[in-house]
Structure formats: C-alpha cells, structure tokens
C-alpha cells in the first residue's frame, strides 16, 4: 500500500524546513512541531515578563510620592511574575496530571501514541 507521502512529486520538488519534507512518522514530526511551538511560547512569555518588569520598575522609579502610581507599578510587576510562573509551571502540571491518571509519558508523544496503539516503544 502506497501512502500519499510516498508518491514522488517530480524532480527537485521538496518542502522547506522540518515539516516540508518530514522524515520518520507523522507523530514524530508533530511532536517536534509541538515542542517547537511550546518552546517559542515560553520564550515569548519570558520576553514579555522582562518587558513588564522593566516598565513596572520604571513606573516605580517615576512614581515619586504618588501612592496610586506606586501601587499600579507594583501590581504590574506582580501580575507579570505570576504569569511567568504559570507558564513555566504548566509543563510540570501536565506531567503531574499524566502521572496521576496513569500515563507517565504524556509529554513524549511518539511513546504515548505507540502505547495507545499497543505497539512496542
């Protein structure tokens, strides 16, 4: 049985990047893609926290004796820090939930799909 991905599309035709011409199974490609997206979102969250922290710190410096501006800057830093902790803790929470429901390899997608299909890892 020939798969659609096995049909040659002509000389010199290939995709670009790791998703354009995947090697291995689709599960491995999806796992790499999902891992890249999660890593990128984590980096964006860290950059956003640094931006919020710096703007909050500048707000604290420029507040002077204005209690409302000082409180606003303090809240900005606090919510930025809480957001960063939630983003980083999400991976650990997902792993913990997987362990609680009896799927210890919930973050390893190829092994998870092999386990679902009853195939050896």
BANU-105297 format. One record per atom (N, C-alpha, C, O): residue in three letters; y, x, z; atom name. Coordinates in Angstrom, 1 decimal. Each point is the difference from the previous one (the first is absolute). Layout:
# BANU-105297
{"ALA", {Y, X, Z}, "CA"}
...
END
This chain:
# BANU-105297
{"UNK", {-1.2, 0.8, 0.0}, "N"}
{"UNK", {1.2, -0.8, 0.0}, "CA"}
{"UNK", {1.2, 0.9, 0.0}, "C"}
{"UNK", {0.2, 0.9, 0.8}, "O"}
{"UNK", {0.7, -1.2, -1.7}, "N"}
{"UNK", {1.2, 0.8, -0.1}, "CA"}
{"UNK", {1.2, -0.7, 0.7}, "C"}
{"UNK", {0.2, -1.2, -0.2}, "O"}
{"UNK", {0.5, 2.0, 1.0}, "N"}
{"UNK", {1.1, -0.6, 0.7}, "CA"}
{"UNK", {1.3, 0.2, -0.9}, "C"}
{"UNK", {0.0, 0.8, -0.9}, "O"}
{"UNK", {1.0, -1.7, 1.2}, "N"}
{"UNK", {1.2, 0.1, -0.8}, "CA"}
{"UNK", {0.7, 1.4, 0.1}, "C"}
{"UNK", {0.6, 0.4, -1.0}, "O"}
{"UNK", {-0.8, 0.2, 2.1}, "N"}
{"UNK", {0.7, 1.3, 0.2}, "CA"}
{"UNK", {-0.8, 1.1, -0.8}, "C"}
{"UNK", {0.6, 1.1, -0.2}, "O"}
{"UNK", {-1.8, -1.4, -0.2}, "N"}
{"UNK", {-0.8, 1.1, -0.7}, "CA"}
{"UNK", {0.3, -0.1, -1.5}, "C"}
{"UNK", {-0.5, 0.9, -0.7}, "O"}
{"UNK", {1.2, -1.9, 0.2}, "N"}
{"UNK", {0.2, -0.1, -1.4}, "CA"}
{"UNK", {1.1, 1.0, -0.5}, "C"}
{"UNK", {1.1, 0.0, 0.6}, "O"}
{"UNK", {-1.4, 0.9, -1.5}, "N"}
{"UNK", {1.0, 0.9, -0.4}, "CA"}
{"UNK", {1.2, -0.7, -0.7}, "C"}
{"UNK", {-0.2, -0.9, -0.9}, "O"}
{"UNK", {1.4, 1.3, 1.2}, "N"}
{"UNK", {1.2, -0.6, -0.6}, "CA"}
{"UNK", {0.6, 0.7, -1.1}, "C"}
{"UNK", {1.1, -0.3, -0.5}, "O"}
{"UNK", {-1.7, 1.4, 0.1}, "N"}
{"UNK", {0.5, 0.8, -1.2}, "CA"}
{"UNK", {0.3, 1.4, 0.5}, "C"}
{"UNK", {0.0, 0.3, 1.2}, "O"}
{"UNK", {0.3, 0.6, -2.2}, "N"}
{"UNK", {0.2, 1.4, 0.4}, "CA"}
{"UNK", {1.3, 0.2, 0.7}, "C"}
{"UNK", {1.1, -0.6, -0.5}, "O"}
{"UNK", {-1.1, 1.3, 1.5}, "N"}
{"UNK", {1.2, 0.4, 0.7}, "CA"}
{"UNK", {0.6, -1.1, 0.8}, "C"}
{"UNK", {1.1, 0.2, 0.6}, "O"}
{"UNK", {-1.7, -1.4, -0.4}, "N"}
{"UNK", {0.6, -1.0, 0.7}, "CA"}
{"UNK", {-0.5, 0.0, 1.5}, "C"}
{"UNK", {-1.2, -0.1, 0.2}, "O"}
{"UNK", {2.1, 0.3, 0.7}, "N"}
{"UNK", {-0.4, -0.1, 1.4}, "CA"}
{"UNK", {1.2, -0.5, 0.8}, "C"}
{"UNK", {1.1, 0.1, -0.5}, "O"}
{"UNK", {-1.4, -0.5, 1.7}, "N"}
{"UNK", {1.1, -0.5, 0.8}, "CA"}
{"UNK", {0.7, 1.2, 0.7}, "C"}
{"UNK", {-0.2, 1.2, -0.3}, "O"}
{"UNK", {1.1, -1.5, 1.1}, "N"}
{"UNK", {0.8, 1.0, 0.8}, "CA"}
{"UNK", {-0.3, -0.1, 1.5}, "C"}
{"UNK", {-0.1, -1.2, 0.4}, "O"}
{"UNK", {0.1, 2.3, 0.3}, "N"}
{"UNK", {-0.2, -0.1, 1.4}, "CA"}
{"UNK", {-1.4, -0.3, 0.4}, "C"}
{"UNK", {-0.9, -0.2, -0.9}, "O"}
{"UNK", {0.6, 0.2, 2.2}, "N"}
{"UNK", {-1.3, -0.3, 0.4}, "CA"}
{"UNK", {-0.5, -1.4, -0.3}, "C"}
{"UNK", {-1.3, -0.2, -0.1}, "O"}
{"UNK", {2.1, -0.7, 0.0}, "N"}
{"UNK", {-0.4, -1.4, -0.4}, "CA"}
{"UNK", {-0.2, -0.2, -1.4}, "C"}
{"UNK", {-0.6, -1.0, -0.5}, "O"}
{"UNK", {1.2, 1.8, -0.4}, "N"}
{"UNK", {0.0, -0.1, -1.4}, "CA"}
{"UNK", {-1.4, 0.3, -0.6}, "C"}
{"UNK", {-0.4, -0.6, -0.9}, "O"}
{"UNK", {-0.2, 1.6, 1.5}, "N"}
{"UNK", {-1.3, 0.4, -0.5}, "CA"}
{"UNK", {-0.9, 0.3, 1.2}, "C"}
{"UNK", {-0.3, 1.2, 0.3}, "O"}
{"UNK", {-0.1, -2.2, 0.4}, "N"}
{"UNK", {-0.7, 0.2, 1.3}, "CA"}
{"UNK", {-1.4, 0.6, -0.2}, "C"}
{"UNK", {-0.7, -0.3, -1.0}, "O"}
{"UNK", {0.4, 1.2, 1.9}, "N"}
{"UNK", {-1.4, 0.6, 0.0}, "CA"}
{"UNK", {-0.7, -0.6, 1.3}, "C"}
{"UNK", {0.7, -0.1, 1.0}, "O"}
{"UNK", {-1.9, -0.2, -1.1}, "N"}
{"UNK", {-0.7, -0.6, 1.1}, "CA"}
{"UNK", {0.0, -1.5, -0.1}, "C"}
{"UNK", {0.1, -0.6, -1.1}, "O"}
{"UNK", {-0.3, -0.1, 2.2}, "N"}
{"UNK", {-0.1, -1.4, 0.0}, "CA"}
{"UNK", {1.4, -0.6, 0.2}, "C"}
{"UNK", {1.0, 0.7, 0.4}, "O"}
{"UNK", {-0.8, -1.9, -0.7}, "N"}
{"UNK", {1.2, -0.7, 0.2}, "CA"}
{"UNK", {0.4, -0.1, 1.5}, "C"}
{"UNK", {1.2, 0.0, 0.3}, "O"}
{"UNK", {-2.2, 0.0, 0.6}, "N"}
{"UNK", {0.2, -0.1, 1.4}, "CA"}
{"UNK", {0.7, 1.3, 0.4}, "C"}
{"UNK", {1.0, 0.0, 0.8}, "O"}
{"UNK", {-1.4, 1.2, -1.2}, "N"}
{"UNK", {0.6, 1.2, 0.3}, "CA"}
{"UNK", {1.4, 0.1, -0.5}, "C"}
{"UNK", {0.9, 0.5, 0.7}, "O"}
{"UNK", {-0.7, -1.0, -1.9}, "N"}
{"UNK", {1.4, 0.0, -0.6}, "CA"}
{"UNK", {0.9, -0.9, 0.8}, "C"}
{"UNK", {1.1, 0.4, 0.3}, "O"}
{"UNK", {-1.6, -1.6, 0.1}, "N"}
{"UNK", {0.8, -0.9, 0.8}, "CA"}
{"UNK", {0.3, 0.6, 1.4}, "C"}
{"UNK", {1.1, -0.2, 0.5}, "O"}
{"UNK", {-2.1, 0.9, 0.0}, "N"}
{"UNK", {0.2, 0.6, 1.3}, "CA"}
{"UNK", {1.0, 1.1, 0.0}, "C"}
{"UNK", {0.9, 0.1, 0.9}, "O"}
{"UNK", {-0.9, 0.7, -2.0}, "N"}
{"UNK", {1.1, 1.1, -0.1}, "CA"}
{"UNK", {1.3, -0.7, -0.2}, "C"}
{"UNK", {1.0, 0.5, 0.5}, "O"}
{"UNK", {-0.9, -1.6, -1.3}, "N"}
{"UNK", {1.2, -0.7, -0.2}, "CA"}
{"UNK", {0.6, -0.6, 1.3}, "C"}
{"UNK", {1.2, 0.2, 0.3}, "O"}
{"UNK", {-2.1, -0.8, 0.4}, "N"}
{"UNK", {0.4, -0.6, 1.3}, "CA"}
{"UNK", {0.5, 1.0, 1.0}, "C"}
{"UNK", {0.9, -0.2, 0.7}, "O"}
{"UNK", {-1.6, 1.3, -0.7}, "N"}
{"UNK", {0.3, 1.1, 0.9}, "CA"}
{"UNK", {1.4, 0.6, -0.4}, "C"}
{"UNK", {0.8, 0.3, 0.9}, "O"}
{"UNK", {-0.5, -0.2, -2.2}, "N"}
{"UNK", {1.3, 0.5, -0.4}, "CA"}
{"UNK", {1.1, -1.0, 0.3}, "C"}
{"UNK", {1.1, 0.4, 0.5}, "O"}
{"UNK", {-1.4, -1.7, -0.6}, "N"}
{"UNK", {1.0, -1.0, 0.3}, "CA"}
{"UNK", {0.3, 0.0, 1.5}, "C"}
{"UNK", {1.2, 0.0, 0.4}, "O"}
{"UNK", {-2.2, 0.1, 0.4}, "N"}
{"UNK", {0.2, 0.0, 1.5}, "CA"}
{"UNK", {0.8, 1.3, 0.4}, "C"}
{"UNK", {0.9, -0.1, 0.8}, "O"}
{"UNK", {-1.3, 1.2, -1.4}, "N"}
{"UNK", {0.7, 1.3, 0.3}, "CA"}
{"UNK", {1.5, -0.1, -0.4}, "C"}
{"UNK", {0.9, 0.4, 0.7}, "O"}
{"UNK", {-0.6, -1.0, -1.9}, "N"}
{"UNK", {1.3, -0.1, -0.5}, "CA"}
{"UNK", {0.8, -1.0, 0.9}, "C"}
{"UNK", {1.2, 0.3, 0.3}, "O"}
{"UNK", {-1.8, -1.4, 0.1}, "N"}
{"UNK", {0.7, -0.9, 0.9}, "CA"}
{"UNK", {0.3, 0.6, 1.4}, "C"}
{"UNK", {1.1, -0.3, 0.6}, "O"}
{"UNK", {-2.0, 1.2, -0.1}, "N"}
{"UNK", {0.2, 0.6, 1.2}, "CA"}
{"UNK", {1.2, 1.0, -0.1}, "C"}
{"UNK", {0.8, 0.1, 0.9}, "O"}
{"UNK", {-0.8, 0.7, -2.0}, "N"}
{"UNK", {1.1, 0.9, -0.2}, "CA"}
{"UNK", {1.4, -0.8, -0.1}, "C"}
{"UNK", {1.0, 0.5, 0.5}, "O"}
{"UNK", {-1.0, -1.6, -1.2}, "N"}
{"UNK", {1.2, -0.8, -0.2}, "CA"}
{"UNK", {0.4, -0.5, 1.4}, "C"}
{"UNK", {1.2, 0.0, 0.3}, "O"}
{"UNK", {-2.1, -0.4, 0.5}, "N"}
{"UNK", {0.3, -0.5, 1.4}, "CA"}
{"UNK", {0.6, 1.2, 0.8}, "C"}
{"UNK", {0.9, -0.3, 0.8}, "O"}
{"UNK", {-1.4, 1.5, -0.9}, "N"}
{"UNK", {0.5, 1.1, 0.8}, "CA"}
{"UNK", {1.4, 0.3, -0.5}, "C"}
{"UNK", {0.9, 0.3, 0.8}, "O"}
{"UNK", {-0.6, -0.3, -2.1}, "N"}
{"UNK", {1.3, 0.3, -0.5}, "CA"}
{"UNK", {1.0, -1.1, 0.4}, "C"}
{"UNK", {1.1, 0.3, 0.4}, "O"}
{"UNK", {-1.6, -1.6, -0.4}, "N"}
{"UNK", {0.9, -1.1, 0.5}, "CA"}
{"UNK", {0.3, 0.2, 1.5}, "C"}
{"UNK", {1.1, -0.3, 0.4}, "O"}
{"UNK", {-2.1, 0.7, 0.4}, "N"}
{"UNK", {0.3, 0.2, 1.4}, "CA"}
{"UNK", {1.0, 1.1, 0.2}, "C"}
{"UNK", {0.9, -0.1, 0.8}, "O"}
{"UNK", {-1.0, 1.2, -1.6}, "N"}
{"UNK", {1.0, 1.1, 0.2}, "CA"}
{"UNK", {1.4, -0.5, -0.4}, "C"}
{"UNK", {1.0, 0.3, 0.7}, "O"}
{"UNK", {-0.9, -1.1, -1.8}, "N"}
{"UNK", {1.3, -0.6, -0.4}, "CA"}
{"UNK", {0.5, -0.9, 1.1}, "C"}
{"UNK", {1.2, 0.1, 0.4}, "O"}
{"UNK", {-2.0, -1.0, 0.2}, "N"}
{"UNK", {0.4, -0.9, 1.0}, "CA"}
{"UNK", {0.4, 0.8, 1.3}, "C"}
{"UNK", {1.0, -0.3, 0.7}, "O"}
{"UNK", {-1.8, 1.3, -0.4}, "N"}
{"UNK", {0.3, 0.8, 1.2}, "CA"}
{"UNK", {1.4, 0.8, -0.1}, "C"}
{"UNK", {0.8, 0.0, 0.9}, "O"}
{"UNK", {-0.6, 0.5, -2.1}, "N"}
{"UNK", {1.3, 0.8, -0.2}, "CA"}
{"UNK", {1.2, -1.0, 0.0}, "C"}
{"UNK", {1.0, 0.3, 0.6}, "O"}
{"UNK", {-1.2, -1.5, -1.3}, "N"}
{"UNK", {1.1, -0.9, 0.1}, "CA"}
{"UNK", {0.3, -0.6, 1.4}, "C"}
{"UNK", {1.1, -0.2, 0.4}, "O"}
{"UNK", {-2.2, 0.0, 0.3}, "N"}
{"UNK", {0.1, -0.4, 1.4}, "CA"}
{"UNK", {0.7, 1.1, 0.9}, "C"}
{"UNK", {0.8, -0.3, 0.8}, "O"}
{"UNK", {-1.2, 1.5, -1.0}, "N"}
{"UNK", {0.6, 1.1, 0.7}, "CA"}
{"UNK", {1.5, 0.1, -0.3}, "C"}
{"UNK", {0.8, 0.3, 0.9}, "O"}
{"UNK", {-0.5, -0.4, -2.2}, "N"}
{"UNK", {1.5, 0.1, -0.4}, "CA"}
{"UNK", {0.7, -1.2, 0.6}, "C"}
{"UNK", {1.1, 0.1, 0.5}, "O"}
{"UNK", {-1.7, -1.3, -0.4}, "N"}
{"UNK", {0.6, -1.2, 0.6}, "CA"}
{"UNK", {0.2, 0.3, 1.5}, "C"}
{"UNK", {1.0, -0.5, 0.5}, "O"}
{"UNK", {-1.9, 1.2, 0.2}, "N"}
{"UNK", {0.2, 0.3, 1.4}, "CA"}
{"UNK", {1.1, 0.9, 0.2}, "C"}
{"UNK", {0.8, -0.1, 0.9}, "O"}
{"UNK", {-0.7, 1.1, -1.8}, "N"}
{"UNK", {1.1, 1.0, 0.1}, "CA"}
{"UNK", {1.3, -0.6, -0.2}, "C"}
{"UNK", {1.0, 0.3, 0.7}, "O"}
{"UNK", {-0.9, -1.2, -1.7}, "N"}
{"UNK", {1.3, -0.6, -0.3}, "CA"}
{"UNK", {0.3, -1.2, 0.8}, "C"}
{"UNK", {1.1, -0.5, -0.1}, "O"}
{"UNK", {-2.0, 0.1, 1.0}, "N"}
{"UNK", {0.3, -1.2, 0.8}, "CA"}
{"UNK", {1.1, 0.2, 1.0}, "C"}
{"UNK", {0.8, -0.9, 0.3}, "O"}
{"UNK", {-0.7, 2.1, 0.2}, "N"}
{"UNK", {1.0, 0.2, 1.0}, "CA"}
{"UNK", {-0.2, -0.8, 1.2}, "C"}
{"UNK", {-1.1, 0.1, 0.6}, "O"}
{"UNK", {2.0, -0.9, -0.1}, "N"}
{"UNK", {-0.2, -0.8, 1.2}, "CA"}
{"UNK", {-0.3, -1.4, -0.3}, "C"}
{"UNK", {0.0, -0.9, 0.8}, "O"}
{"UNK", {-0.3, 0.6, -2.1}, "N"}
{"UNK", {-0.3, -1.4, -0.4}, "CA"}
{"UNK", {-1.5, -0.3, 0.3}, "C"}
{"UNK", {-0.9, 0.6, -0.6}, "O"}
{"UNK", {0.7, -1.4, 1.6}, "N"}
{"UNK", {-1.3, -0.3, 0.5}, "CA"}
{"UNK", {-0.9, -0.7, -1.1}, "C"}
{"UNK", {-1.2, 0.2, -0.1}, "O"}
{"UNK", {1.8, -1.1, -0.6}, "N"}
{"UNK", {-0.7, -0.8, -1.0}, "CA"}
{"UNK", {-0.5, 0.9, -1.1}, "C"}
{"UNK", {-1.2, -0.1, -0.5}, "O"}
{"UNK", {2.0, 1.1, 0.0}, "N"}
{"UNK", {-0.4, 0.9, -1.0}, "CA"}
{"UNK", {-1.1, 0.9, 0.5}, "C"}
{"UNK", {-0.9, 0.4, -0.8}, "O"}
{"UNK", {1.0, 0.1, 2.0}, "N"}
{"UNK", {-1.0, 0.8, 0.6}, "CA"}
{"UNK", {-1.3, -0.7, 0.1}, "C"}
{"UNK", {-1.1, 0.6, -0.3}, "O"}
{"UNK", {1.1, -1.8, 0.7}, "N"}
{"UNK", {-1.2, -0.8, 0.2}, "CA"}
{"UNK", {-0.6, -0.3, -1.4}, "C"}
{"UNK", {-1.3, 0.0, -0.2}, "O"}
{"UNK", {2.1, -0.2, -0.8}, "N"}
{"UNK", {-0.5, -0.3, -1.4}, "CA"}
{"UNK", {-0.7, 1.3, -0.5}, "C"}
{"UNK", {-1.0, -0.1, -0.7}, "O"}
{"UNK", {1.6, 1.2, 0.9}, "N"}
{"UNK", {-0.6, 1.3, -0.4}, "CA"}
{"UNK", {-1.3, 0.3, 0.7}, "C"}
{"UNK", {-1.0, 0.4, -0.6}, "O"}
{"UNK", {1.0, -0.7, 1.9}, "N"}
{"UNK", {-1.3, 0.2, 0.8}, "CA"}
{"UNK", {-1.1, -1.0, -0.5}, "C"}
{"UNK", {-1.1, 0.5, -0.1}, "O"}
{"UNK", {1.5, -1.7, -0.2}, "N"}
{"UNK", {-1.0, -0.9, -0.6}, "CA"}
{"UNK", {-0.5, 0.4, -1.3}, "C"}
{"UNK", {-1.2, -0.1, -0.3}, "O"}
{"UNK", {2.0, 0.7, -0.5}, "N"}
{"UNK", {-0.4, 0.5, -1.4}, "CA"}
{"UNK", {-1.0, 1.1, 0.2}, "C"}
{"UNK", {-1.0, 0.0, -0.7}, "O"}
{"UNK", {1.3, 0.9, 1.6}, "N"}
{"UNK", {-1.0, 1.1, 0.2}, "CA"}
{"UNK", {-1.3, -0.5, 0.5}, "C"}
{"UNK", {-1.1, 0.4, -0.4}, "O"}
{"UNK", {1.2, -1.3, 1.4}, "N"}
{"UNK", {-1.2, -0.6, 0.6}, "CA"}
{"UNK", {-0.9, -0.7, -1.0}, "C"}
{"UNK", {-1.2, 0.2, -0.1}, "O"}
{"UNK", {1.8, -1.1, -0.7}, "N"}
{"UNK", {-0.8, -0.7, -1.0}, "CA"}
{"UNK", {-0.5, 0.9, -1.1}, "C"}
{"UNK", {-1.1, -0.2, -0.5}, "O"}
{"UNK", {1.8, 1.3, 0.1}, "N"}
{"UNK", {-0.6, 0.9, -0.9}, "CA"}
{"UNK", {-1.2, 0.8, 0.6}, "C"}
{"UNK", {-1.0, 0.2, -0.7}, "O"}
{"UNK", {1.1, 0.1, 1.9}, "N"}
{"UNK", {-1.1, 0.7, 0.7}, "CA"}
{"UNK", {-1.2, -0.9, 0.1}, "C"}
{"UNK", {-1.1, 0.4, -0.2}, "O"}
{"UNK", {1.3, -1.7, 0.6}, "N"}
{"UNK", {-1.1, -1.0, 0.1}, "CA"}
{"UNK", {-0.6, -0.2, -1.4}, "C"}
{"UNK", {-1.3, 0.0, -0.1}, "O"}
{"UNK", {2.1, 0.0, -0.9}, "N"}
{"UNK", {-0.6, -0.2, -1.4}, "CA"}
{"UNK", {-0.8, 1.2, -0.4}, "C"}
{"UNK", {-1.1, -0.2, -0.6}, "O"}
{"UNK", {1.5, 1.4, 0.9}, "N"}
{"UNK", {-0.8, 1.2, -0.3}, "CA"}
{"UNK", {-1.3, 0.0, 0.7}, "C"}
{"UNK", {-1.0, 0.3, -0.5}, "O"}
{"UNK", {1.0, -0.7, 1.8}, "N"}
{"UNK", {-1.2, 0.0, 0.8}, "CA"}
{"UNK", {-1.0, -1.0, -0.6}, "C"}
{"UNK", {-1.2, 0.2, 0.0}, "O"}
{"UNK", {1.7, -1.4, -0.4}, "N"}
{"UNK", {-0.8, -1.0, -0.5}, "CA"}
{"UNK", {-0.7, 0.4, -1.3}, "C"}
{"UNK", {-1.2, -0.2, -0.3}, "O"}
{"UNK", {2.0, 0.9, -0.6}, "N"}
{"UNK", {-0.5, 0.5, -1.3}, "CA"}
{"UNK", {-1.1, 1.0, 0.3}, "C"}
{"UNK", {-1.1, 0.0, -0.7}, "O"}
{"UNK", {1.3, 0.9, 1.6}, "N"}
{"UNK", {-1.0, 1.1, 0.2}, "CA"}
{"UNK", {-1.2, -0.6, 0.8}, "C"}
{"UNK", {-1.1, 0.4, -0.3}, "O"}
{"UNK", {1.3, -1.3, 1.2}, "N"}
{"UNK", {-1.1, -0.6, 0.8}, "CA"}
{"UNK", {-0.8, -1.0, -0.9}, "C"}
{"UNK", {-1.2, -0.2, 0.4}, "O"}
{"UNK", {1.7, -0.2, -1.5}, "N"}
{"UNK", {-0.8, -1.0, -0.8}, "CA"}
{"UNK", {-1.3, 0.5, -0.4}, "C"}
{"UNK", {-1.0, -0.7, 0.0}, "O"}
{"UNK", {0.9, 2.0, -0.4}, "N"}
{"UNK", {-1.2, 0.6, -0.5}, "CA"}
{"UNK", {-1.0, 0.1, 1.2}, "C"}
{"UNK", {-1.2, -0.3, -0.2}, "O"}
{"UNK", {1.7, 0.6, 1.4}, "N"}
{"UNK", {-0.9, 0.1, 1.1}, "CA"}
{"UNK", {-0.5, -1.4, 0.5}, "C"}
{"UNK", {-1.1, -0.2, 0.4}, "O"}
{"UNK", {2.0, -0.8, -0.5}, "N"}
{"UNK", {-0.4, -1.3, 0.3}, "CA"}
{"UNK", {-1.1, -0.5, -1.0}, "C"}
{"UNK", {-0.9, -0.7, 0.5}, "O"}
{"UNK", {1.1, 0.9, -1.8}, "N"}
{"UNK", {-1.0, -0.4, -1.0}, "CA"}
{"UNK", {-1.4, 0.7, 0.3}, "C"}
{"UNK", {-1.0, -0.7, -0.1}, "O"}
{"UNK", {1.1, 2.0, 0.5}, "N"}
{"UNK", {-1.3, 0.6, 0.3}, "CA"}
{"UNK", {-0.6, -0.5, 1.3}, "C"}
{"UNK", {-1.2, -0.2, 0.0}, "O"}
{"UNK", {2.0, -0.2, 1.0}, "N"}
{"UNK", {-0.5, -0.6, 1.2}, "CA"}
{"UNK", {-0.6, -1.3, -0.2}, "C"}
{"UNK", {-1.1, -0.3, 0.5}, "O"}
{"UNK", {1.7, -0.5, -1.4}, "N"}
{"UNK", {-0.5, -1.4, -0.3}, "CA"}
{"UNK", {-1.3, 0.2, -0.7}, "C"}
{"UNK", {-0.9, -0.8, 0.2}, "O"}
{"UNK", {0.8, 1.7, -1.2}, "N"}
{"UNK", {-1.2, 0.3, -0.7}, "CA"}
{"UNK", {-1.2, 0.3, 1.0}, "C"}
{"UNK", {-1.1, -0.4, -0.2}, "O"}
{"UNK", {1.4, 1.3, 1.2}, "N"}
{"UNK", {-1.0, 0.3, 1.0}, "CA"}
{"UNK", {-0.4, -1.2, 0.8}, "C"}
{"UNK", {-1.2, -0.1, 0.3}, "O"}
{"UNK", {2.2, -0.7, 0.1}, "N"}
{"UNK", {-0.3, -1.2, 0.8}, "CA"}
{"UNK", {-0.9, -1.0, -0.8}, "C"}
{"UNK", {-0.9, -0.6, 0.6}, "O"}
{"UNK", {1.1, 0.5, -1.9}, "N"}
{"UNK", {-0.9, -1.0, -0.7}, "CA"}
{"UNK", {-1.2, 0.6, -0.6}, "C"}
{"UNK", {-0.8, -0.6, -0.7}, "O"}
{"UNK", {0.6, 1.9, 1.0}, "N"}
{"UNK", {-1.3, 0.7, -0.4}, "CA"}
{"UNK", {0.1, 0.6, -1.3}, "C"}
{"UNK", {-1.1, 0.3, -0.6}, "O"}
{"UNK", {2.2, 0.0, 0.1}, "N"}
{"UNK", {0.1, 0.8, -1.3}, "CA"}
{"UNK", {0.8, 1.3, 0.3}, "C"}
{"UNK", {1.2, 0.0, -0.2}, "O"}
{"UNK", {-1.9, 1.0, 0.6}, "N"}
{"UNK", {0.7, 1.2, 0.4}, "CA"}
{"UNK", {0.7, 0.8, -1.2}, "C"}
{"UNK", {0.9, 0.7, 0.2}, "O"}
{"UNK", {-1.4, -1.0, -1.4}, "N"}
{"UNK", {0.6, 0.7, -1.2}, "CA"}
{"UNK", {0.9, -0.9, -0.8}, "C"}
{"UNK", {0.0, 0.1, -1.2}, "O"}
{"UNK", {0.8, -0.9, 1.9}, "N"}
{"UNK", {0.8, -1.0, -0.7}, "CA"}
{"UNK", {1.1, 0.7, -0.9}, "C"}
{"UNK", {0.5, -0.6, -0.9}, "O"}
{"UNK", {-0.1, 1.8, 1.3}, "N"}
{"UNK", {1.0, 0.7, -0.8}, "CA"}
{"UNK", {-0.5, 0.8, -1.1}, "C"}
{"UNK", {0.7, 0.5, -0.9}, "O"}
{"UNK", {-2.0, -0.3, 0.8}, "N"}
{"UNK", {-0.7, 0.8, -1.0}, "CA"}
{"UNK", {-0.5, -1.1, -1.0}, "C"}
{"UNK", {-1.2, -0.4, 0.1}, "O"}
{"UNK", {2.0, 0.1, -1.1}, "N"}
{"UNK", {-0.4, -1.1, -0.9}, "CA"}
{"UNK", {-1.3, 0.2, -0.8}, "C"}
{"UNK", {-0.8, -0.9, -0.1}, "O"}
{"UNK", {0.6, 2.1, -0.5}, "N"}
{"UNK", {-1.3, 0.2, -0.7}, "CA"}
{"UNK", {-1.2, -0.3, 0.9}, "C"}
{"UNK", {-1.0, -0.6, -0.4}, "O"}
{"UNK", {1.1, 1.2, 1.6}, "N"}
{"UNK", {-1.2, -0.2, 0.9}, "CA"}
{"UNK", {-0.1, -1.5, 0.5}, "C"}
{"UNK", {-1.1, -0.5, 0.1}, "O"}
{"UNK", {2.3, -0.1, 0.0}, "N"}
{"UNK", {0.0, -1.5, 0.4}, "CA"}
{"UNK", {-0.6, -0.8, -1.1}, "C"}
{"UNK", {-0.9, -0.9, 0.3}, "O"}
{"UNK", {1.2, 1.1, -1.5}, "N"}
{"UNK", {-0.5, -0.8, -1.1}, "CA"}
{"UNK", {-1.5, 0.3, -0.2}, "C"}
{"UNK", {-0.8, -0.9, -0.4}, "O"}
{"UNK", {0.4, 2.2, 0.6}, "N"}
{"UNK", {-1.4, 0.3, -0.1}, "CA"}
{"UNK", {-0.8, -0.7, 1.1}, "C"}
{"UNK", {-1.1, -0.4, -0.2}, "O"}
{"UNK", {1.7, 0.3, 1.4}, "N"}
{"UNK", {-0.7, -0.7, 1.1}, "CA"}
{"UNK", {-0.1, -1.5, -0.3}, "C"}
{"UNK", {-1.0, -0.6, 0.3}, "O"}
{"UNK", {2.1, 0.0, -0.9}, "N"}
{"UNK", {-0.1, -1.4, -0.3}, "CA"}
{"UNK", {-1.0, -0.3, -1.1}, "C"}
{"UNK", {-0.7, -1.0, 0.1}, "O"}
{"UNK", {0.6, 1.9, -1.1}, "N"}
{"UNK", {-1.0, -0.2, -1.0}, "CA"}
{"UNK", {-1.4, 0.4, 0.4}, "C"}
{"UNK", {-1.0, -0.2, -0.7}, "O"}
{"UNK", {0.8, 0.9, 1.8}, "N"}
{"UNK", {-1.3, 0.4, 0.5}, "CA"}
{"UNK", {-0.5, 1.3, -0.7}, "C"}
{"UNK", {-1.2, 0.3, 0.0}, "O"}
{"UNK", {2.2, 0.5, -0.5}, "N"}
{"UNK", {-0.4, 1.2, -0.7}, "CA"}
{"UNK", {0.1, 1.2, 1.1}, "C"}
{"UNK", {0.7, -0.2, 1.0}, "O"}
{"UNK", {-1.4, 1.3, -1.3}, "N"}
{"UNK", {0.1, 1.1, 0.9}, "CA"}
{"UNK", {1.4, 0.6, -0.2}, "C"}
{"UNK", {0.6, 0.0, -1.1}, "O"}
{"UNK", {-0.1, 0.6, 2.2}, "N"}
{"UNK", {1.4, 0.6, -0.1}, "CA"}
{"UNK", {0.1, 1.2, -0.8}, "C"}
{"UNK", {1.0, 0.6, -0.2}, "O"}
END
